[in-house]
Amino acid sequence: MSNNMERLLGLMQRFQNEDLSLDEAIELRRLSAEFANICGETVEKKMDEFIEK
């Protein structure tokens, strides 16, 4: 995950300052979606823990 996170951050930084190639833009979208899914799963788990208390 840390390699993907580093790649995601690198692409995000480049995207702010320059145009990305199509392949880079696709990778940025894929990595962003993976990150959003992981965050969503974590939030769901935390909410379940909170509700169970």
C-alpha positions as CSV (number, residue, x, y, z in Angstrom):
1,M,0.0,0.0,0.0
2,S,2.8,2.4,0.8
3,N,4.2,2.2,-2.8
4,N,0.7,2.9,-4.1
5,M,0.4,5.8,-1.7
6,E,3.7,7.3,-2.8
7,R,2.7,6.9,-6.4
8,L,-0.7,8.5,-5.8
9,L,0.9,11.5,-4.0
10,G,3.5,11.9,-6.7
11,L,0.9,11.9,-9.5
12,M,-1.3,14.3,-7.5
13,Q,1.6,16.7,-7.1
14,R,2.5,16.5,-10.8
15,F,-1.2,17.0,-11.8
16,Q,-1.3,20.3,-9.9
17,N,1.7,21.7,-12.0
18,E,1.6,20.0,-15.3
19,D,-0.5,17.8,-17.7
20,L,-0.4,14.1,-17.2
21,S,-0.2,11.6,-20.0
22,L,-3.3,9.5,-20.6
23,D,-1.7,6.5,-18.9
24,E,-0.8,8.6,-15.9
25,A,-4.3,10.1,-15.6
26,I,-5.8,6.6,-15.7
27,E,-3.4,5.4,-13.0
28,L,-4.2,8.5,-10.9
29,R,-7.9,7.7,-11.2
30,R,-7.3,4.0,-10.3
31,L,-5.1,4.8,-7.3
32,S,-7.6,7.4,-6.1
33,A,-10.4,4.9,-6.3
34,E,-8.4,2.3,-4.4
35,F,-7.7,4.9,-1.7
36,A,-11.3,5.9,-1.5
37,N,-12.4,2.3,-1.1
38,I,-9.9,1.7,1.7
39,C,-11.0,4.8,3.5
40,G,-14.7,3.9,3.0
41,E,-14.1,0.4,4.5
42,T,-12.3,1.9,7.5
43,V,-15.1,4.4,8.1
44,E,-17.7,1.6,7.9
45,K,-15.7,-0.5,10.5
46,K,-15.4,2.4,12.8
47,M,-19.2,3.2,12.5
48,D,-20.0,-0.5,13.2
49,E,-17.8,-0.4,16.3
50,F,-19.5,2.8,17.5
51,I,-23.0,1.4,17.0
52,E,-22.2,-1.8,18.8
53,K,-21.1,0.1,21.9
